[in-house]
Amino acid sequence: MTIRFTSLEERIDHAAHRVLDRLPASGISGSLIEFIVFGLKQAWACLFGGIMLFLIMATRVAWPDDAWLARYDFVFLGALAVQIAMLAFKLETVGEAKAIFLFHLVGTGMELFKTAAGSWVYPEEAFFRIGGVPLFSGFMYASVGSYLARVSRIFDFRFSGYPPFWTTVVIAVSIYINFFSHHYIVDLRYGIFAVTAVLFARTWVHYRVFRFRHRMPLLLGWFLVTLFIWFAENIATWSHAWLYPAQQGGWTPVSTAKIGSWYLLMIISFVLVTLVHRPKAMASESTR
């Protein structure tokens, strides 16, 4: 059985209900309460990713050039400490930790190939690294996995029109292979986009904010999350966490073409999470 809240989150939820249950449930006030709770829960789901982004930005601004510990290594050790603390203080479930570990494996494999192919570089030195890939990079993928695992649990995701599970695994594997193969043969991403659109065209995600369930097309939800990841990537590249070839002579915004790549990675990420937390069908319930 999937746990919706950790023990700490249960206490926070009960405390919030003692306040929010007294507030209006309808009209503009009710809608505003739903919106505020939605924002707070999203921020909570982004906890690990937000801390990672803060570490990257803060060390870019304040890390001394003559420090005995490399900046990348500090970010890696900091991220590792945060991961351990989130488990110890019941901010994350064991299932979510498993999903994050999968992201480490998948992400590091792609990082090793892409950096060797010159797709992007890590311009600073690091002790904790494999080849030219500092180990903190795995936590960047893990932050996406952490968000997806936490948001699906916190908002109690249910789905209608969800395709057969095996088809989602096939499309995720195809996307991952194409990230490598397009360096040698034709890029199949546009065909994958088309297949994905057909496969998930009827899929809706139903999520509970506070008093009510709401719904959104899953494809739209993926796109909105992808946009936020692209914005975060601009901050990360400005902070020299990594650099694309066009940014090595001076920082420029990340190409909007990368939105498509992140969208495909979002699908892989989502399917990886479903390996740990299988998608649940939406029962008959009032949805707003």
N, C-alpha and C positions, 0 to 999 in steps of 0.2 A: 504494500500500500504506500502510495506517495505521501510524504509529509508535506503539508502546506506551509507550516511555520515551524521554525526551530523553537526551543524553549524560551530563548530571549525574545524572539519575535512574537511569541504568544503573549508575553507580558506587555510588550509595547502595544500590541493590538487591543488587549483588554483595556489598557489605560486610555488609548485613543477612543475606544467605543464609549467609555464613561463620559467623555466630553462631547463627541460627535453625535451620539444618540439623542442628545437634548436639542440639537439644532434642527432647523426646518428640513423636511424631506422632499419638498416639491417647490416648483417655481424657480425663479432665478437663484435664490439662495441655495436651494437643493442642488441645482446644477453646478453652482460655484463650489460647493463642498465636494462634489464628485471630482471636479477638475483639480482642486487643490490636493485631494487625497491621491489622485492619479499621478500628479507631479511628484509628490513625496515618495510614493512607492517606486516610481521610476528611478528617482535618485538613489533609493536604497538598493535597487537592483544593480545600479551602476557602481556600487561601492568600490569593488576591486579595480575596475577600469579607471574610476576617478582618482584613486590613490596612485595607480601607475602613471597616469598622465601628470599628476602633481609632482611625483618623484622626478619624472623626465624634465618637466619645465623648471622646477626648483634647482636641480643640479646644473641645468644649462646656464642659469643666471648666476648661481652662487658657488659652484664648485671650483676650488682653487686649482690653478694649472700645475702647481708643484705638490699636490696631494700624493701621499704614499699609496693610496688606494685609487685605482682608476674609476672614473665616473660610471662607466658601464657596469663595473663590478659592484659598486655601491648600489646601483639600481637593482641589480640581480639579487643581492643579499637582502635589500629592503623588501623586494617583492616576495622573496621566499619567507621572510619573517611575517609579512602581512598574511600570506597564505596560511601559515601555521597558526597565527593568532585568530584568524577567522574561523578555523575549525575548533580551536581551543575555547573560544568565547561564544560558540554556538551562533555565529553569524553566517555559517554555511553548513550544508549537510554533507555527509560522506558521499552521497550520490553525486552531488555537484562537484566534489573533489575528483571523483572518478572521471566525470565529463571533462574537467579541466586537464587532467592527465592525458586524456586522448587528444586534446587540442595541442598539448606540448609535442606529442609525437608527430602529429600531422603537420603542425606548423614548422617544427624544426626540420623535418624532411624537405619541405618546400623551400625553406630559407637556405639550406645548404646548396640546393640546386640553383635557385634564382641568383644568389650572390655569385656563384661560380660562373653563371651565364652573363653577369654584368647588369642584371635588371635593376639592382640597387646595391648600395654599399653601406658599410658601417665605418665611418671615417675615424673613429677613435680606437685606442688600444684597449685590450681587456685580457685579464688572466683567465677568467671563466668563459671559455669559448670553445667551439668546435670549428676548426678551420677559420674562416673569416666571419663566423657567426657568433656574436656574444650570446651567452645563455639567457640574458634578460629578454631577448626577442621572443622566446617561447611564451613568456608571460603576457606579451602583447596579444597573442592569439588566445591565451587563456582568459584574458579579460573579456573578450567577446563571448567565449564559452561560458564564463561565469555569469555574465549578464543574461544570456539566453536561458540558462538553467534556472537562475533566480527569478527572472521575470515570469517565466512560465509557471513557477511554483507560487509566487506571491500573488499573482493575478488569477490563479486557478484556471489555467487555459483549458478550454474544451474546443473541439473542432467539429464542423459539419462539412460534408463533401470532401473529406480527406481521402486522398488516393490510397490504393493498396500499399502497405508499408514497403514491400520489396521494390516497388517502382521508385520510391524515394531514395532507397539505398543505391539503386542502379544509376540514377541521375547524379547523385552526389559523387559516386566513384568516377563517373564519366567526366564530371567537372574537374575533379582532382587530377585525373590523367591528362586532361587537356591543358592544365596549367604547365605540364612538362612537355607534352608532345607538340604543342604549337611552335616550339622552337625548331622543330625538325620537319613537320608536315603542316598542312593547312590548319588554320585556327578554326575550330568547330564551335566557338562560343555562340555565334548567332543562331546556329541550329539548336544548341542547348537552350538558349533563351526561348526559342519557339516551343520546344518540347516542354519546358518548364511552365510556360504560360498556359499551355493546353492542359497539362497535368494538374495544375493547381487553380485553374480558372474558376472552379465552383467551390473552392475551399474558403471557409470563413473561420476566423478565430474568435471565440466567445470568451470574454474575460470579465471578471468581477472586480470592480473598483472598491465600492463601499456598500451601498445599499442595493445596487442594481448590476445586472450583467449588460455589457455592451458588446458590439461585434464590429469586425473590420475584415475586409478581404485580406487573406494571408499575404498575397503578393504585394499589396499596398503596405502592410506592416513591415515586410522585409525591406521595401524600398526606403521607408522612413528611417529605419534603423541604419541602413546603409549610408544615408546622407549624414547622420550623426557621426558615423565611423569616419567618413571622408573628411568632415570638419576636424575631428580629432587627429587624423593623419596629417593634416596641414599644420596643426600645432606641434605634432611630434617631429615632423621634418624640419620645421623652423627651429626646434630645439636640438637638431642634429642627432636625434635618436637613430635615424638612418637618412640616406639621401638618394634621390633618383639622379640619373646622369645629368638631366637638365638643371639640377639644383646645385651641382658641385662648383660651378663658377660663381654662385650667388643664389640665395634662396628665392624661389618663385613658387606660387601656389601649385599644389598638386593638380595635374591634369584632370579634367572632368571625365576623361576616358577611364580613369581608375575607378569611377563609381560602378561601372559595369563589372570590373574585376571583383570589387568588394561585394557586389550583389551576388555573384556566383559563390564567393567564399561564405557569404551569409547562409546560402542554401546548404553548403557543406556543414557549416556550424550547427544549423538547426537540426539536420539529420543526425549528426553526432550526438546531440543532446537527446534526441528521441531514442537512441540506442540504450540510454540509461533510464529515461522517463518516457515510456511509450505514449503517443498521443491518445487522449481520451475523447470519446464521442460526446457530443452535446446532447444531454437529455432534454426532454420537453420542459422548458422553463421560460418565464417571461424575460425578454431581452429588450433593452432600450438602446 
